[in-house]
């Protein structure tokens, strides 16, 4: 063997040794990073800890039967003021709360913990598709004891996929529900997870019932402002709306920013020049006892003063402040019926239904 061949062999050996050492360094660096993300190392995350529902329930939540691995309902208990969640956890936490009246939820149960990248990739057909209603996909973070959006450095063994059945704008039919279920089952197959499909006919019937419930309370109170000095231009209405704290939206509409206790009010103009505008209160989205009707009339009076307008009903008859008492009495009855049907006026369920 020549000296050149020996030299080449030595160089090749040195290169291979360098590549091996670099690979080991990268491996140790990745394991250390995963250990930081999982709070206790990859080994702890793969062990999964205690699997009973009682030990995994979020504070203020409730577990299922402890005999077998069961999912915990997505509840979001308020964090103590002096004990904020770590930034990484807060960023990944899901704001969605499962609602058995509103949602079709499918549970995915993996035989062993699966890395977050696999969950993210498997969920692309679900999260990346266009759906007629809101869709959510969350995983159970055993370390944070809450449902979160999957993180690529995490390991998870349970997930929930959900779609809302109806709101004031739309309602799912059996075909759309079947498409959602099929998509989730394909995702479960990729993750080697169990997924029990629901009865599509029953879920479709629930969607129809929810649509009827939503329509039952879908009420808006409108006040018409009629000009007493000729048509207004869009610019003049915009200026008056801005003085009253209304923010512009598309299509000649303005809205009052939602603040705690504030009424959901909307101002609309039928054309770029008009002698009438309509101010509406979205009744089911307003909290009962929030003086929403008084806010409605107060804002109408402000606009009327700025635009030299009077407040009239659909027949052009003037409306005075005495109408407030009669309208509030009717709303009290409506809000009582809403609470009896399980929809708290202005609450989370109402906000999801009346969008």
C-alpha positions in Angstrom: 0.0 0.0 0.0 1.5 3.4 -1.1 2.0 6.4 1.2 -0.8 8.2 -0.7 -3.3 5.4 -0.1 -2.4 5.4 3.6 -2.8 9.2 3.8 -6.2 9.0 2.2 -7.3 6.3 4.6 -6.2 8.4 7.5 -8.1 11.4 6.2 -11.2 9.4 5.6 -11.1 8.0 9.1 -10.7 11.4 10.5 -13.7 12.7 8.5 -15.9 9.8 9.7 -14.9 10.3 13.3 -15.7 14.0 13.0 -19.1 13.2 11.5 -19.8 10.7 14.3 -18.9 13.2 17.0 -20.9 15.9 15.4 -23.9 13.6 15.2 -23.6 12.7 18.9 -23.3 16.4 19.8 -26.4 17.2 17.9 -28.3 14.3 19.5 -27.3 15.4 23.0 -28.3 19.0 22.2 -31.7 17.9 20.9 -32.3 15.7 24.0 -31.4 18.6 26.3 -33.8 20.9 24.4 -36.6 18.3 24.5 -36.0 17.9 28.3 -36.4 21.6 28.8 -39.7 21.6 26.8 -41.1 18.6 28.5 -40.1 19.5 32.0 -38.4 16.4 33.2 -36.9 14.9 30.1 -38.1 12.7 27.3 -38.2 9.7 29.5 -40.8 11.3 31.9 -43.0 12.3 29.0 -43.0 8.8 27.5 -43.9 7.2 30.8 -47.2 9.2 30.8 -47.6 9.3 34.6 -50.8 8.4 36.4 -53.6 7.9 33.9 -56.7 8.3 36.1 -59.1 11.0 35.3 -59.0 12.5 38.8 -55.2 13.1 38.6 -55.4 14.8 35.2 -58.4 17.0 35.6 -57.7 20.7 35.5 -58.4 22.7 38.7 -62.1 23.3 38.8 -62.7 20.6 36.2 -63.9 17.0 36.6 -62.6 13.6 35.6 -64.2 10.7 34.1 -64.3 7.0 35.3 -60.8 6.2 36.7 -60.8 2.6 35.4 -59.6 3.4 31.9 -57.8 6.3 30.2 -60.5 9.0 29.6 -60.3 12.5 28.2 -60.8 15.5 30.4 -63.3 18.2 29.2 -61.5 21.3 28.0 -62.0 23.7 30.9 -60.0 26.9 31.4 -59.8 27.7 35.1 -58.5 31.2 35.8 -54.9 31.4 36.8 -54.0 33.0 40.2 -52.9 36.6 39.7 -49.5 35.9 41.4 -48.9 32.7 39.5 -48.9 33.3 35.8 -48.3 30.4 33.4 -45.0 30.1 31.7 -44.8 32.0 28.4 -44.5 28.8 26.3 -47.6 27.3 27.9 -49.7 30.4 27.7 -48.9 30.8 24.0 -50.0 27.2 23.2 -53.1 27.1 25.4 -56.3 26.6 23.6 -59.1 29.2 24.3 -61.7 26.8 23.0 -63.9 25.1 25.6 -65.9 22.0 24.6 -69.6 22.6 24.6 -71.8 19.5 24.3 -74.7 21.6 22.9 -72.6 23.3 20.2 -69.9 20.9 19.2 -69.4 17.6 17.5 -66.2 16.3 19.3 -64.1 13.2 18.4 -61.5 11.9 20.7 -58.2 10.4 19.5 -56.4 8.0 21.9 -52.9 6.8 21.0 -51.5 3.6 22.3 -48.2 5.4 23.2 -47.1 9.1 23.3 -46.5 10.6 19.9 -44.3 13.5 19.1 -45.9 16.9 18.4 -44.6 17.1 14.8 -46.6 14.0 13.9 -49.7 15.5 15.4 -49.2 18.8 13.6 -48.6 17.0 10.3 -51.5 14.6 10.7 -53.9 17.5 11.5 -53.1 19.5 8.3 -56.0 18.1 6.3 -58.3 19.2 9.2 -56.8 22.6 10.1 -55.8 23.5 6.6 -59.2 22.9 5.0 -62.1 25.2 4.5 -65.1 24.4 6.8 -68.5 26.1 7.0 -68.2 26.2 10.8 -65.4 26.8 13.2 -63.0 23.8 13.8 -60.6 23.1 16.6 -57.9 20.6 17.2 -56.2 20.3 20.7 -54.0 17.8 22.6 -53.7 17.0 26.2 -50.5 18.4 27.8 -49.9 16.2 30.8 -47.3 18.6 32.3 -49.4 21.7 32.1 -52.6 19.7 32.9 -54.6 21.5 30.2 -55.6 21.2 26.5 -53.2 23.0 24.2 -52.4 23.4 20.6 -49.7 20.8 19.7 -46.1 21.9 20.0 -43.5 20.3 17.8 -41.3 19.5 20.8 -44.1 17.9 22.9 -45.3 14.3 23.3 -49.0 13.6 23.5 -51.3 10.6 23.7 -54.8 12.2 23.5 -56.4 14.8 21.3 -59.8 16.2 20.5 -61.1 17.3 17.1 -64.3 19.4 17.1 -66.6 21.3 14.8 -69.4 23.6 15.8 -72.7 22.4 14.5 -74.6 25.7 14.0 -74.7 29.5 14.5 -76.9 32.3 13.4 -75.4 32.2 9.9 -75.1 28.5 9.1 -75.9 24.9 10.1 -74.1 21.7 9.2 -75.9 18.9 7.3 -75.2 15.2 7.4 -72.8 15.3 4.4 -70.7 18.1 6.0 -70.6 16.3 9.3 -69.6 13.0 7.5 -66.7 14.8 5.8 -65.4 16.1 9.1 -65.7 12.7 10.7 -63.9 11.1 7.7 -61.1 13.6 8.0 -60.6 13.0 11.7 -60.6 9.2 11.2 -57.9 9.5 8.5 -55.9 11.6 11.0 -56.3 8.9 13.6 -55.1 6.3 11.2 -51.9 8.3 10.5 -51.3 8.6 14.3 -52.2 4.9 15.0 -54.9 6.2 17.3 -58.3 4.9 18.3 -61.3 7.1 17.2 -64.9 6.1 17.7 -67.1 7.6 15.0 -70.5 9.2 16.0 -73.9 8.4 14.6 -74.1 10.9 11.7 -77.9 10.9 11.7 -78.0 11.7 15.4 -75.4 14.5 15.1 -77.2 16.0 12.1 -80.4 16.0 14.1 -78.6 17.8 16.9 -77.4 20.4 14.5 -81.0 21.1 13.3 -82.2 21.4 16.9 -79.4 23.8 17.7 -80.2 25.9 14.6 -83.8 26.2 15.8 -82.7 27.2 19.2 -80.4 29.8 17.8 -83.2 31.2 15.6 -85.6 31.3 18.5 -83.6 34.0 20.3 -82.0 35.8 17.2 -83.6 39.2 17.9 -82.4 42.6 17.1 -83.9 45.9 18.2 -83.5 48.7 15.7 -83.9 52.5 15.9 -84.2 54.5 12.7 -82.8 58.0 12.6 -84.5 60.2 10.1 -83.0 63.4 8.8 -84.8 66.6 9.3 -82.6 68.5 6.9 -82.1 66.4 3.8 -79.9 63.4 3.0 -76.5 62.8 4.7 -73.3 62.0 2.9 -71.2 59.0 4.0 -68.5 61.4 5.2 -71.0 63.2 7.5 -72.3 60.0 9.0 -68.7 58.8 9.5 -67.8 61.9 11.3 -70.8 61.7 13.6 -70.2 58.0 14.3 -66.5 58.8 15.2 -67.6 61.5 17.7 -69.9 58.9 19.4 -67.1 56.3 19.7 -68.2 54.1 16.8 -65.5 52.4 14.7 -66.0 51.9 10.9 -66.5 48.5 9.3 -67.0 47.5 5.7 -70.2 48.2 3.7 -71.2 51.5 5.4 -71.4 50.0 8.9 -70.0 51.2 12.2 -69.8 49.4 15.5 -69.2 50.2 19.2 -66.1 48.5 20.5 -67.0 45.7 22.9 -66.0 46.6 26.5 -67.0 44.8 29.7 -70.7 45.5 30.2 -71.0 47.3 26.9 -73.9 46.7 24.5 -73.3 45.1 21.0 -74.5 48.1 18.9 -74.2 48.5 15.1 -74.9 51.5 12.9 -75.8 50.9 9.2 -76.4 53.3 6.3 -78.3 52.0 3.2 -76.3 54.0 0.7 -73.6 56.6 0.4 -76.2 59.3 0.5 -79.3 58.7 2.6 -81.8 60.5 4.9 -82.1 57.4 7.1 -79.7 55.3 9.2 -80.4 52.4 11.5 -78.9 51.7 14.9 -79.3 48.1 16.1 -78.9 46.2 19.4 -77.9 42.6 19.0 -80.1 41.3 21.8 -78.8 37.7 22.5 -75.2 39.0 22.5 -75.9 41.6 25.2 -75.6 40.7 28.9 -78.9 40.9 30.8 -78.8 43.7 33.4 -76.3 45.6 31.3 -78.7 48.6 30.5 -78.2 47.8 26.9 -81.5 49.4 25.9 -80.6 52.6 27.7 -77.2 52.5 25.8 -79.1 52.0 22.6 -81.3 55.1 23.1 -78.5 57.1 24.5 -76.3 56.6 21.4 -79.3 57.2 19.1 -79.9 60.6 20.9 -76.3 61.5 20.5 -76.4 60.7 16.8 -79.7 62.5 16.4 -78.2 65.7 17.9 -75.1 65.6 15.7 -77.1 64.8 12.5 -80.2 66.8 13.2 -82.4 63.7 13.1 -85.3 62.3 14.9 -85.8 58.7 16.2 -88.7 56.9 14.5 -90.0 53.3 14.1 -90.5 51.4 10.9 -93.7 53.3 10.1 -92.0 56.7 10.6 -93.7 57.4 13.9 -91.5 59.1 16.6 -90.2 57.0 19.5 -89.7 58.7 22.8 -87.8 57.7 25.9 -90.9 56.1 27.5 -90.4 53.2 25.1 -87.3 52.1 27.0 -89.4 50.8 29.9 -91.7 48.7 27.6 -88.7 47.3 25.6 -86.7 46.4 28.8 -89.7 44.4 30.1 -89.9 42.4 26.9 -86.2 41.8 27.0 -86.4 40.5 30.6 -88.9 37.9 29.4 -86.7 36.9 26.4 -83.6 36.7 28.6 -85.4 34.5 31.1 -86.4 32.1 28.2 -82.8 32.1 27.0 -81.4 31.1 30.4 -84.1 28.4 30.6 -82.9 27.0 27.3 -79.3 26.9 28.5 -78.0 30.0 26.7 -76.8 32.8 29.0 -77.3 36.2 27.4 -74.0 37.6 26.4 -72.2 34.5 27.7 -69.7 32.3 26.0 -72.3 30.1 24.4 -74.3 33.1 23.1 -71.1 34.7 21.7 -70.4 31.5 19.7 -73.9 31.2 18.4 -74.5 34.9 17.5 -71.6 35.9 15.4 
